[in-house]
Each structure stands twice: as C-alpha cells, then as structure tokens.
Amino acid sequence: MSDTHLWDGAIVDAHQHFWDPTVNNHPWLAPEAAIPFRYGDYSAIKRRYLPDDYREDAAGSKIVQTVYVETEWDPADPIGETRYATGLADRYGLPNAIVAQAWLDRADAADVIAAQTAFPLVRSVRHKPGGPATPAEVGRRTTLMSDPLWRRGYALLGRFGVHFDLQTPWWNLPEAARLARDFPATLIILNHAGLPGGRDPDTIGRWRQAMADFSRCPNVVVKVSGMGEPGQAWTAERNATVVRSIIDLFGPDRTMFGSNFPVDSLCAGFAEIVTGMQRILAGYERDAQAAFFGGTARRVYRLG
C-alpha cells in the first residue's frame, strides 16, 4: 500500500464522544452494565473521557475540530447531555458541533427537538432505530424507521432544520432508503460505514450492494468510522476495501472521517487509525483527500 501521497493537512473528526460516568448518568457505562456490544468486552472505556484525554490521544494527528455525538446518556434527560457538551465546548474549545439525543417516538419529541436545536452547536440528532440484529431477521421484523409514530417525529427534523445521524447495520438500509426518499429535505448521515461486520467476501459483497443502493439517495452522506472488529487489530489492509468502496460509491464530497474515540480505542490507537486512513487514501487526488479529512464534515455540520 503506497505512502506516496499521504494526507498531511488538517483533519476534522466527525464522530467522537466525551463522557464522565462518575458524574453523569450513562446506563451502559455503569460499573455493573454489560450490554451486547459489537466489540465484545468494553469495560476499558467505562472511565472519564474529556477533551484533554482526547487531545492526548490525538496528539500529532492535526485534529482541528470535532463533532460530539450523543452517548446514550440517561434518556430521561436528553437536554442535560447537550448542556453538558456545550459546557465542555465553552471550557475546552471542543467539541465544535453536537449531534444531540432525541427519541423520535416519544410524546415529547417536538419539545425535545425544539430545546435541542436552541443550543447553537446542535446540527443533528440521533436515535438508533433498533430492529433486525442479523440479516436473517429482515422480513420478520422492522426497525423504528418503518414505525408511523417514529416517522412523525422524524418529520419534525425538517421543520427545525437539523440532520439525522443514523446508526444501523447494512441489512436495514432498504428501510433507510425509503426514509430518505420520503423525507428528501432531511440529510441522513450514516454512522460507522453502515456497520459492515466481517470482512469475508460474502459479507463484504452484500454490504457493498446495500451501500450501492443507498448511495442513490442524494440526501445521504457517510461517516467512515467505527470499523473495528472483535478480536482483530485495526489495520489499513483489513479496512481498505470498506473505505475505498464507500468513497467510490458516494464520492469524497459525501464521505467523512470519524475516529469514534474513545470507543475505537478498544480496537487501535488514535494514530493507528488516522495513519491507516491516510494510507488507504494515498492513491486519491488531494482534493478528494481534503474533502474526506475535513471538507465534507465542515460543510455538513456547518463548522466555522
């Protein structure tokens, strides 16, 4: 893999988290919590992770701005998380934009979205839609993206002028495509590369077809983030096919880099991920690399 044209400019991290579970209520980060997690044991991240910790991890990576993504904070207090993240921005200069929590099928969805969008840094909301956990379950159950009540909440996003950060695996993307077509004015930001899962040829082939179909929706962009695998080291060689497929399908102006730290510290160091991404993109033109490593995120999340 050539290192001839490695990106050496500034980088925007479009997907990262801060938290302090000793002070705030994150049910999944409680000492006794053990949710099913795609990376397996996640006890190592049940700790405080604030901007100073992030800057230490990211030292040398030329990160200039970040986007904070909601952290499954106590769902009874979604505004509390945004207030907390805004306070971090005021104190540390990070984050520079926020993806806020909003449960779209709740009776208070309109009030929550209105309150969230009153914060100057909020650009998007996220509500993981659940549904089929394996491809075999598709057809037997659906995600919230097909639920009428949830869709009524989703319809509010256009009124308030915010995007939707979507985290769902590739086999649920047909539902996401219908959502994108039904609400063309709302931008969907697909998290974590559509969660490709295994890197075997059959899985990657099916993931790529789902992503190709989804790419036909013009109101969709993709965050190339969260691509760790349980029991596997994060390497450029293992992830090159995924990253290049996304860029080739969506184009660099619809793709963006995200570290998913501290979660992806379970898979690799920050520098390993950044340099791995730089190596994967080494064969692309500089304009494409500039879009991937910052330009797309600046435009989508309206970063100054």
N, C-alpha and C positions, 0 to 999 in steps of 0.2 A: 504494500500500500504506500503510494508515493507521499512524501512530505514536502514536495517541491513548492506548493502554493498554500501553505498553512495560513489561515486567517490570523492576523496579528493585531487587529483593531479592537475597539471597544465592544463589549458584549452586554446585552440586556438579558437578564434571567427572567423569563416569562412565567415561571412556575416555581414558587418556593413557599416555605412556611416558617412562621415563628410561633413558639408556644412556651408557656411556663405552667406545667401541670401541677406544680406545688402551690400555685396561687389561683389559677383559673380551672374551670370545670371542663375537662375533655374526657368524657366517659371512657373512650377507647384507650386513653393513656393512663388510666388509673392503675396503681400497682397490681391489683388483682385481675385486671381485664386481660382477656385472651381471645380477641375476635379472630375469625378466619382471615388470614392476611396473605396476599399473593406472594410475599417474600418469605413466608414462614415466621419464625420467631422474630418479633420486633421489639423485644424488651430493651434493647440498647438505645432506642430513641425515646424511651419514657423518661425524658430529662428536659431540663430547661434548655431552650434553643432560641437565642435572641440575636439581634443584629451584630453584636461584637463576635459571637460564636460563628455566625455566617461569614463575616469578613475574615476571620482567621482561616476558615476552611477554604475560602475563595481567594486567598492571597496569591497574587501573581497571575490571576485569570482575567484581569481587566474588566471586571464587572462594574458597570456604571449606574445601572438602575435595576430594580427588581419589581416583580408583581407578586403580591401576597395572595395566596389562595386559601379560602376558608378551611378550617382544620377540624371539622366535626366537633366544634365547641358545643356546649350544652344547648340543645335545640330550643329550650325554653327561653333562651336569652340571646337570640341572634344579633341584636343590636349591640350587646355588650362586647362581642368579639370585634366588631367594626370600630367601636370606640377605642378598644384596646390597641388594635393595629394602627389606628390613626395616631394614638399617643406615641407608639414606637416611632412612627414616621416623624413626628414633631421632635422627638428626642434624639433620634439617631440618623435621620435623613434617609432611612429605609423603613418600609417599602415606598415605592413611588406610585403604585396603583394597587387597588384592592379588588379581589373577587369575593363578594360577600355571601353569607349563607341566607337562603330564602327557601322555605318549604312551600312549594307552589300549590300543594293540595290542601293546605290549611285554610281555615276560615279567615285568618288574619293576613293572608298573603298580600293583599293590596296595601294594608297598613305597613307591613314589614318592608315591602319593596319601596314604598314611599320614604320610609325612615332611612333605609339603607342608602338610597340614592341622594339623600340630603347631605351625605358625607362627601366632601369634594374629591376624594381619591377613589370612590367606588366607580368601577367601569363595567362590572359584570356580576352576575350571581351564579351560584352553583347549587344544584340539588341532585344528588346521584339518584337515577331513576330505578335502580334495582332491576328485577326481572330475571330472565333466564341466566343461570350461572354457568351453563355449558351449552355448546351448540346443540346437543341432543334435546334440550328443554325448549328450544324455539318451536313455536307452534302449539305447545301445551300451555304456555303462559306468556304474558306480555309484560313489558316494562310500564312504568308510570307514563311514559311518553304517549301511550295509547289510552290513558285514562281521561275521560271527559273533564273531571274536576281539576286534575293537574294541568290539562291543556288550557282551561280557563285562566288558571294562574299564570301559565306561560304567556298567554295573550297579553298580559299586563306589561310584559317587558318592553314591548314596542312603545307603549304609551309613555313609559318612563325613560326610554332611550338608553337602555342597558343591554349588554350582550348576555349570552348564556354559555357558561363553561360546562361542557358535557363530559362526564366520565362514565363510559360504558364500553364493554368489550365489542370487538368487531362483529360478532354474530347478531348484535342488536342494532346494527347500523341501518338496516332497512326501515326500522321504526324511526330512527333519527332522520333519515332522508325524507320520510313523509312529513315529519315535523318541520324540517327545513322548507319543504315545498309549501306547506300550509301557512307558514309564517315567514314569507320571504324577506320582510323588513328587519327581522331579528337575526343577528350574526351568531352562529354556533361556533364555539371554539372547542374542538375535540381535544380532550386531555390525553396525555400519555400514549400518543401514537396509535390510538384505537386498541390498546392492550393486546398486542399480537400473541403473547403467550410463548409457546415453544417455537424453536427455530427449525424444526424439521420441515422438509419440503412440502408436505401435505398441508400442515397448519399455515405456513407462510403463503402458500398458494391461495388458500381460502381467505386468509386475512387480506391479501392483496386484491382479490376480486371484490371483497366487500368495500375496501377503501377506494377502489376504482369507481365503483358505483356511487359511493358517497361524494366523490370528488366532482361529480357532475352537478351538484348543488352549488351554485355560485356564492351562496351566503354561508360558506363553511371555511374555516381555517383549522390548522392542526398544530398542536404543540408536540414537538419531538422531545419527550420527557418520560420519566418513569418506565424505562425499558429494562429494568433489572429482571433477573431470573433466579428463582431459588436454587441455591447450590451451585451457581455458575458465576464466574468472575465476569465483570463488565469489561468487554474488550471491543475495540473498533471492528475487529474481524467478525465477531458474533452479531454486531448490530448494523454493519454496513448495508446489508440488503434491505433492512427495515427503513433506515434513514433515507437511502437513495431512492427507494420505491416511493416514499412519501413526497420527496422533492420532485421526482419525475411526474407523479400523478397530479399534485396540487400546484406545483411551481413554487419557486422560492418566495414569492410575494404572498403566499398563503401558508407558509410554514415558519415556525419559530422555535428557538432553543429554550428549554427549561431544565433546570437542574433537579427539581423535585427534592431539594435538600430541606431538612435533614433525612427524609425518608430514604433517599437513594444512597445515603451513607452506609446503609445495610449491604450495598452491593459493590461500592467502589468509593475511592476518594474523589473529592471535587475536581482536582486537577486531572485525574484519570479520565473522568467523563468529558471534561472540556477538551483536553488534548485528543481524546478519542474522536470527538465530533469534528475537531479541526482536521484530523487525518482523513476522516470519511469524506469531508467536503473539499479536500485538497484539489480534486480534479475539476471543480466548478469554477466558473468565472468569478472574479472578485465582486461584481455587483450582486450575484446570487448569494455569495457568502455573506455579504453585508446585510442583505435582506434577512437571511436566516438567523444571523447572530445579533440582530438588533432592529433593522428597519421595519420588519413586519410587526414586531411587538410594539414599537413606538407608535406606529400608525393605528393598530388595532386597539391598544389600551390608552391611546391619546396621551402619551408621555411627553412632557415638555423637554 
